[in-house]
Amino acid sequence: MAKRADTFNLSDLSKLSQDDRIAAMRMVAEGEMTIDEAIAKLKTQTGSADKSMTLKGVGHFGRGFARRAFRQNRGRLFLDIRVQKASAFCVLTVTVREGRDLIAMNKNNTADPQLKIWLTPDEKATKKKSNVRKNTVNPMFNETFRWEVRTGDVENRQLKLVVSEYSKLRRSQFMGSMTFPLAELFEDGHREGWFRLLDAKKGDFQYIPFRPKVKDDTQVSVRKGGQQAQAKMPPAPSRAKPAPAPAQEPAKSESRAQTLSKTQSAAKDFGKVDQSTFTYLKVLGQGSFGKVLMAEHKKSRDVYAVKVLKKEVVVEDDDVDCTMTERSVLAMASRCPFLTTLVASFQTPEHLYFVMEFVTGGDLMFHIQKLKRFSYEQTAFYAGEICLGLWYMHSHGVLYRDLKLDNVMLAGDGHIKIADFGMCKENIWGAGTTTTFCGTPGYLAPEIIRELPYGASVDFWSLGVLVYEMLVGDSPFEGDDEEELFDQILHHKVEFPSRLSADCKAFVDSLLTRDPRHRLGCGPSGQQDVKAHPFFKIIDWAKLEKREVKPPYVPRVNDPRNADCFDPEFTEADTRLSPADPYAIANIDQGVFRNFSFLNDGYFGGEQGSAKVVEDPLVRRPALFDYAWYRPDLPREEAARNLRGKPVGTFFVRESSSQPGCYAIAMVSENNKIWNGLVTPSITSDNRTLYKLFVKQKFESLPELIDYYCSHPVTTGPSGKKLCLRK
């Protein structure tokens, strides 16, 4: 593959800070990107208005960054960890070379990061600190730390690293952390590479390796003795699909072109729906992810909304799982009249396509910008239908997490449709929780900002913000930057104009209760409590569920193709997709999108309302978290402690901390000993993932493997008895 010319302007490089200049050159040296791309990225991080977290004027309902959803990526550290073993004591040496893409902590999108590192449980006695790096999110630490560790203490100790924003006058602000079990480090002897910075909860007990994508990583030039040699490099592994062992690489690399070809042909054969099925008329929305286009089916002349995502961006932002979740939730949504329906999904090597029903009335943001605010009748009607959509998702184990004016659409008849499921989280049932820091800044619930475990409560907080905006025409929380906005959300008393009724104020106040245990809509009787609130006294819930309540406002839509209810900023834009980077596409593992394609049988010639050609994505075998034996975050030592004294065959399955993408089985053997096994995935020639505990038997899922070994032995005990897993 031809190498691109690394031409750039030296003046651009000179404008970067010293740490950023070094970071740029290392990105190039490691093959991660070209020098011009590295400079552009670093300039964007430290000065671009598009990337700034400026939230001033959020109450004026702009569509800027402050109202865009995000997931927090805390960046990564390059570590070199070595253990020099001796009889009574070992020497642990940790070299922290640099950080990359850390969180910006001020208005200039920079930070003053400082690293703190210690051995648990003796934080006070073992803590060491790095020098503070000023005004950079790509710090060059280049510092080494050493400890002597008693060999007998290794099993019960951990290495913890925390990066914080340094401040002389106030408490340091947390930026990210990670934790390594010393037993694993001492067993390996040496670990070197990039590791992700995690949130406070996850960083307390785990670490996650990071392998940056490399331009044209199958052939990397290596200079050896004055000669230019070609060294083959295996593709970077991911947690979604770990890389096979190097010995298997020839078969893997040989199928790269075949995989691209199969992806194209599969898209064309799947229900005969592909990018050429449509004529693209207008742009309905646009962002760094891609575009939402108005598209006309060439044969039926029906109009649809087609959301096109760039695979390159999806992979770079580590959003593959989120995109597959969005496809899954969209397919499920066709059973609810208050959620946008997915008509089909297909892919090309460069893009992912969601074909959805075209909701002609535009979003609530468009209408509130014209009307300034909504009447009580309008607000109660919209809020009621939004609640029905949220309850449907929650009943299917889905958290929405991105409720805002921009994501609530008006159909041509005036009823609402919730759209954009890219922030959804599946398999959160009942009181289940998750911890991902994501959402839209002005709508974030306090428990997300505090990085506490949260559940469906966050959707009702966002509903409170949304109802306030509809009634008042302004946002309840404002700030000049992220810190000020979040402080308002955590502490500010919401103020209401005197014209609002007591019922309206009470409804918003009960939704914006900072303790989720007391928030309206949460708890076992949450749905009944919402329906019974005086705010909804004009709503007949039985009729509302059947869409029999007459909407208080019907958008004026003469011809859907005119897109009258969509922002001209988008509709006047070019419908053509920007060309994909062939270097990036060549390095994408297309197999991670294997189950993306979908066809709703009620469209494209099928009878409306007839059965789908694919199963309901949420009516399937239980998720791993539904199995009592699945304990993904259980440390190895704790698993052993919990199992001792249990009947022979009792077991736990956890995610392997030393081998990402693999699973570790711990089982009680005879004489109260613990047997350990490793489940590893392998990729077939047709891009299926199979799991194996031993070489001969392979299974399509972890539960199938467990079921098999509940009736077939996994090991032989000291007595000679063959032992099986026991549920």
N, C-alpha and C positions, 0 to 999 in steps of 0.2 A: 504494500500500500504506500502510495507516495506520501512523503512527509511535507507538511505545510511550512512555508517560509516563515521564520520567526522574525518578522520586521516590526519595529516599534519605535516610538518617539522617546528619546532619552530624557527629554524634559518631563514627560509624564512620570517616568520612574523616579526622577529626582524630587518630585512633589510628594512622594510617599514618605512616611516616617521610616527610621532606620529598621525597626522590626518588620514593617510591612515590605520594605525592599528585600530584606532577607527572605521573608515568606514567599514573595513573588518568585524569586530565583529558585527556591527549593521546590515550589510547585512545578516549575519547568523541569528542573533536574530530575524530579521523580516521575516525569511524564504525565502528570495530572492534567496539565493544560499548557497552551502556548503562552509566551511571555505577554503578548497583547491581551489575551484573555485574563491572565492573572492580574495585570495592572487594572483592567476594567473592573474586575471583581472587587479588588481592594479599594479602588476609588468609590465604587458604589457603596461599599460597607461604611466608608468614613465621610461621605459628603453628599450623597445623592438625596435630593428631596423626595424622590420616589420611595426610598427605603427608610426615611426618617419616621420616627414614631411620634410625630407631632399630632396632637389631638385637639388643638385649639379650634374652637368653632364647631365641635362635633354636634352641637345642638342645632346647627343650621342644615343638617341632613345632607352633607356632601357625601360623595361616594369614594372618598379618599382612603388612605391606608388605615386610618383609625377605625373604619367600619368594615375592614376586610378581615376575614377569618384567618387564623394562623395556628400552626403547631410549633411549640417551642423546641428549637434545636439548640442545644447548649454548647455545641462545638466538640473538640477532641484534643487529646494530649498525645505527644509522642514520648513513649517511655522505653527505657532500657533497664530491665530488672534482672539482677544476677545474684546467685547464691553461691558463696564459697563454703563448702561443707567441711566440718571437722567433727571430732568425736563428741565433745561436750558442748561446744558452741559453734554456731555458724555465723557468717558475716553476710548480711543482706545489704546490697548496694542498689540504689535507685537513682538513675540519671533521668532527669526531666529535660528533654531537649527543647521542645517548643509546644505552643498551643495554636490551634487553627479554628477560625470561625466562632470565637467565644461570643457570649451574649453582650450586646452593647448596653451600657449602664447609664448613659447620659444623653443629653440633647444632641451632642456631636456624633452620636453613634460610635463612641469609643468606650474604653474602660481602663481602669488601673488595676489589673489583676495581680493577685498575690496567691501563691500556692502554700497550703499548710498540709503537712504529711506526718502521720504518726502510726504507731502500732497499738491496736486495741488489745486489752482493755486499759492500758497504761498511757492514756492520752497525755496527761500532764508531764510525765517523766520522759516521754519519747518524742514529743511534738517538735518538729522543725519547720522553719519558714523560709520561703524563697525571698529574693529581693522583689520589690514592687516594680512592675513594668508599666510605664506611663503611656496613656493615650493610644492604646492599641487593642485590637481584638485578635491579633495574631502574635502573641508574645514569644520572644526568644528567651527562654529561661536559661538553658545550658548550665544547670546546677546539679550537683551530685550529693546524695544523702546516704549515710551508712548507720547501721545498727548491728550490735552483737545480740544474737538471740540464742537462748538455751535450747538445745535440740529437743529436750523433753517437753518444751512449752509450745511447740509449733502447732499442734493440733487445735489449740484453743485460742489462737491469735490471728489477727487480720491486719493487713496493710490498708490504711485509708488515706485517700487524697481528696482534698477539698480546695476548690478555687473560689476566691471571694473578691469582691470589689473593695479595695483598700480605702479607708477613710480615717483621718486623725481625730475628727470631731464626733463621730458617731460609730455605732456598731457596724462592722463589715457586712456587706450584702452578699448573700449566697449566690453563686453563679453555676456551680455544678460539682459533682463528686463521683467517686467510684471506690469500690472495696475489693481487695484480693484476699482470699484465704491463704494464709502462709503455708498451709500444708500442700496446696497445689503448686505454689511457687518453689518450695523446697524440693518437691518431687520432680519438677521440670528442670530446675537449675538455672534456666535462662529464658526470659521472654522479652521480646522487642517488637515495637510497632505502635500503631495508632490505637487509642482506646477512647470510646465516647464518654463525654461528661453526662451524667444522669441527674435526674431530680433528686431531692433530698431523701425521699422514701426509697427509691430503687438504688440510689447510690450507697445506701447503708449496708447493703448485703450482696451487691453483684457488680460485675464489670462486663462490658460488651466490646469486643474487638471491632475495629473499623478498618476496612480496606478501601482506600480511595480508588475511584475508577481511573484507569490509565488510558490515555489516548493510544489506540492501536497496540494493546497490551499483549497480543499474541506474538509479536516480534519486537523485542527491545534490543537495541544495539549495545554491545558491551565491548569496550576496548581492552585488548589483552596483548601485552607485549608488542605494542605498535600496530597490531593487526586489528581489523574490525570484524568481530565475530557476531553471529546472530544467536541470541539465547531465547529459547521459548519460555514464556511465562504463563502459568495457569491463570484462568480468569479469577477475579476476586470472589471469595465466597460471600454468601449472604445468609441471614437467618431464615429467609424464606426458602432458599434452596442451597445448601452447602455445596462447595465445590467437591468433586470427586478427588480421589487420591491422584497424585501426579502420574502414576503408572497408567491411569485410565485416560489421561489427557488426549492422546492421539485420536481415540474414538470420539471424544467430545468436540475437539476442534474440527474434525473432519465433517461434522454434521452442522456446523455453523451456517453455511450457505443453505443447506437443506432445510434448516429450521426456518430461515427467512422465507424460503419458497413455500414451505408448508403453511406458514402463517398467512401468506397472500392467498393461496388456493383455498384454504379453509374458510377465509372470510367470504370468498366469492361463492363457495358451495353452500354456505350456511343460509338456507332459506332464500338464496338468490338476492341477498341484500348486501350491498357494499357501497363504497363512496360514489360509484357511478350511477347508483339507483336514483339519485336526487339531483335537482338543480338548486344551487344555493343562491338565495335571493338577497338577503340582508344579514347584517351582524346584529344580534340582539344583546350580546354581552362580550366582554373581552378582558383578559388578564394575562399574567405571566404563564398560566397553565395552558392557554390556548384560546379558543373562541366558542361562543354559542351562536349558531347560525340558524336563520329561517330557511327551511329547505322544502322544496316541492317534489313530491314523488312523481317521477316522469310518466308513469302509466296511469295512476289513479287521480293525479292532480291534487291530492290531499296535501295539506301543509303541516309540517312538523318542526319541532325545535331540535337541532342536532348539536350536542355538546362535543367538542373535539379537544382531546387532551394530547399534549406532546409526550410521547413515551420518555423522551430524554429528560424532561422536567420531572415527570413522575418518579423515575428511577433516581435522579440526582437528589430529589427532596425526600427520598426514602418513603414515598407515598404509595407503594404498590399495594400493600395490604389495605390502605384506606380506599384506594380506587376500586379494589375488588369488593370491599364492603359496600361502597356506593352502588355498584352494580347489583349486588345482592338485595339491598334495601329497596332500590328502585323497582326491581322485579316483584318484590313482596307488596309494594305500594299500590299496585294495580287493583288490589282488593279493597282499597279504601278510597272513597270519593273525594277525600280532602287532601290526598297526596298525589303528586305528579306521577303519571303512568309511564312506564318504560315500554316502548314499542319494540325496540330491537337494540342490540349492541353488536358491534363487529370491530375488527381491527385491521390495520396494515402494519408493516414493519415500523413505520414512523409514528402512527397515531392510534388513539382509541376513540371510538365513536359511540356516543349514547344517542339513540333516536327516541325522542320523547314526544308526548302529545304537546301541541302548541297551545299554550294558555294565552289567549289573545289580549286579555285586559291589562297586561303589564304587571309590575310589582307595586306593593303598597308605598314604597319609597317614591316612585314616580307620581302617584296620586297625592300623597301628602305634601310633596313639593308644590303642587298646583293649588291644593285646597288649604294649605297651612296647618290644618288639624282636622280631625274627624269628629262628627257629632257623637253623642253618647250612644244613640241607636246603632250607628255604624260600628263603633268600637265594640259594643257588646256582641253584635252579630259576628264580627270578625274573630273576636276573642273566643267566642263559643265554638266556632268551627275549627279554630286552631287547636283548642283543647281536645276536640274529637280526634284530630289528626295525631296529636301527641299521645293520647291514651292508646290509640291503635298501635303506634310504634312501641310504646312501653309494654303493652301486652304481648308483643312479639320479641321482647328482650332487647330492644333497640333504644339507645340514648341518642337524641337528635343533636344537641350541643351547638347549634348555630342558628337559633331562632332570632330573626331580625327583620326589619321592614323589607330589605332587599330580597329576602328568601320566601316571602309570602306573596303569591301571585293571585290575580283576579281573573277568573274565567269570564268568557263573554256574557254569561248570565248573571254575573255578580257574586258568585260563590268563590270561596278561597281554595287555593291549592298550595300546599307547602312544597317547596322545591329545594334542590341542592342538598344532597345527602352525603357530601364528601367528608363531613366531620363526624358522621355517625359511629357509634360503637355498638357492636353486636354482643349477644350473649350476656347481657346484664339483666338478670331476672330479679324481681322482688326487691330485696334489700341489697342486692349485689352492687359493688362499687368498682371504680377504676381510678386512675391517678393522672392520666395524661393532661399536660398543661396545653389546652387548645381552646379555640373559640374566637370571638370578635371582642376586642378590648372593652368597648363600652357596655357589653352585655355579659361579661364574665361574672359568675357568682363568687361570693367571698371565699367559699371552700376551694374553688379552683385557684384563686390568687394565693391563698395560704398553702396551697399544695397538699391539701388533705384528701383522703379518699372521698369520692362523691358518687352519687347515683342520679336518679331521675330528678332529684331536687333542683339541679342546675337548669333544667328546661323551664321550671316554673319561675325561677328568678328571672330568666330572660323574658318570659311572658310578662312579668311585672314591668320590666323596662319598656317592652313593646307597647303595653297598654298605656303607660304614662306618655310615651311619645305620641300615640294616636290621640289621646285626650288633650294634651297640652301643646303639642307642636314643637316640643323641645326635648332634650335628653335630661334625665334626672341627675346624671353625673357628668362633669366636664373637667378637663385638666389640660394644662399646657404641655404635659409630657406623660409618659406611661406611669411614672412614680406618683405624680399628683392625681391622675385619674384613678389609679388603684387605691390610693389613700382615701379618695372620696367614696369609692364603692365600699370600703371597709368601715368608714367612720362617719360619713356625711349624713345628716338628717335630711330626708327628701322633703322638699318644699313644694306646695301645691298652690295654684292660683285660687283665689277666693270663689271664683265662679263654679268650681267643681262641686258636685254634690258630696254629701258625707259618705254615701255608698261607694262612689268612685274612689274617694281617698282611702277608705277602709280596705277596698279590694286591692289597690296597688300596694298599700302598706303591708297587707298580709302576705302578698307575694314577695315583697322586698324585705322580708324578715331575714336577718343575717344568720340566724341559727336554723339550719335546714330541718331540725327536729320539730320546729314550731312553724315552719313555712306552710302557707296554704297550698294544698295539692299534694303534700307529702304524707306519708304514713298510710296505714291500712284503709282508712276512710277518706283518703284524699280526694278521690273522684266525687264522692257524694258531698263532701264539704264544699267543693268548687261549685257544683250544680246548685247547691242550696244557698249560696251567697246572695244577698240582696242585690248585688250588682247585676245579676242575671235574672232579675224578676220579670223582665219582658221576654225571656227566652222560653219557648216550649221545646224542651230537649228531645222529646220523642220525634217531633216534626223536624227539628234541626238535623238529627241523625239521618233522616230520609231526604234531606235537602228540599223539604216542603215549605220552609219559611221563606217568604219573599225577601230577597236582598234589598236593603235600603238604598243601594246605589248600584246602577248598572253602567259600566263603562261604555262610552260611545265608540263602537267599532264598525265602520262602514265596510271596509274590506280588510280582512286579516293580513293580506299581503302588504298593506301600507304601513303596518307596524306603528299605528298612530299612538299607541300607549307605551312606546319604548323610547328611551333617551336618544335624541338625534346624535349625541356624541358617539353612540355605537352604530346606529342604523345607517349613518353616512360613511362608515368605514369600509375598507376593501374586504370582500369576503374571502379573498385568496389566503391560504395558509402560508405562513412563513416557512421557507425550506428548512428541513431538518439537517443537522450536522451529520454528514455521513460517517465521520470518525466516531461520534458518540453512538450512532445507531449500530454500527458494526460491533460495538462492545456491549450492547444490551443483551442480557439473557432473555430471549423471547419466551422461554418456557414459563416464566413467572406469570404470564398473562394467559396461561393455557385454557382456563375455564371462563374467559371473559365473554365469549359470544353467546347471544341469547335471542330468542324470537318469540314475541307474544302472538299466539295463534289467532287472536281476534283482529289482526291487521294484515295488510298485504294479501288480500284475497280470501282470508279466513272469515268465518262468520263471527261478528262481534259477540263477545261473551262466551265463546266456545272455549273448550279446555286448552290449556297451554301445551306447547310441545315440550316444555321442560318442567321439572318439578318445582314447586314453590321452594325457593332457596332457604327459607327458614323452617320448612317442614322436612327435616332430615334427621340423621342420627344425632344423638346429643353431642354437644361440644365437649372438648376434653375437660373443661372446668366442671362439667356435670358429673364426672366420675370421682368418687370419693378417694380413689387411689392416686389421683393426679395432683401432685403438690409441686408445681413448677419452681417455686422460689425457696423451697426447703433446703438449707445448707446440708452438706454431706454429714457433718457431725451430728446435727440435730435429728436428721433422719435416722441415724443409727441409734441415738438415745431413745427416740420415740418407739422404735421397733423392738428393742430389747425387752424380753419377758413376754412378748406376744407369741401366739401359736406359730409353729413352723409353716412357712409359706406366705405369711402376712408380708405385704410389700408396699412400697411407695414408688412412684415414678416422678422424677424431677428433671428439669432441664439441666443438661450438663454445663457446668460453669467453665470447664476447661476446653470443651469441644463444642462451640456454638452450632446449633441445629441438630444436635444429638440429644438423646434422652438416657439418663442413668436410672437403672432399676436397683433398689436395695431390698433384699428379702431376708427374712429370718430363716436361718439354716438350723441344723441340729446343734445341741449344746449351746444354744443362745448366741451362736455366731451369726455374723451378717455376711451374706453373699451379695456381691455387686456385679452387675452386668451393664453393658453399653449397647443401646439401640442406635444404629446408624442408618441414615437414608442413602439411597443410591438412585441415580437417574437412568431410566431406560432409554433406548434409542428413540422411542416415540414421546420422550419428555414426560413420562410418568414418574412420580416419586414412590419408591417402594422402601419399606422399612424392614430391617433384619436384626435379629439378636445373634443368630449364628448364620453361617454362609448359606445353608441349603434352603431354609424357609424364608420367603419374602412376602410382605403383606402391604396392602394399599393404605392401611391406616394403623395407628398405634393401638386403638381398641381391638382391632382384629388380631393383632399380634398378641395382646394380653389374653384374649379369649383362648387362643390356641395353646398358650403355655400354661393355662389353668388346667388343661387336661393332658399336656405333654411335658415331660421333665425338662427343667432348665439346668439342673446340676445333680450330682450324686453326693449324698451326705457322708460323713465319716463312717457311718455304720454300713454303707453300701446301698442304702435306700435311695431310690430316685425321687427327687423333690420337684413338685409343681408349684406354681403361684396359687395363692388362695385368696379369693375375693372376700 
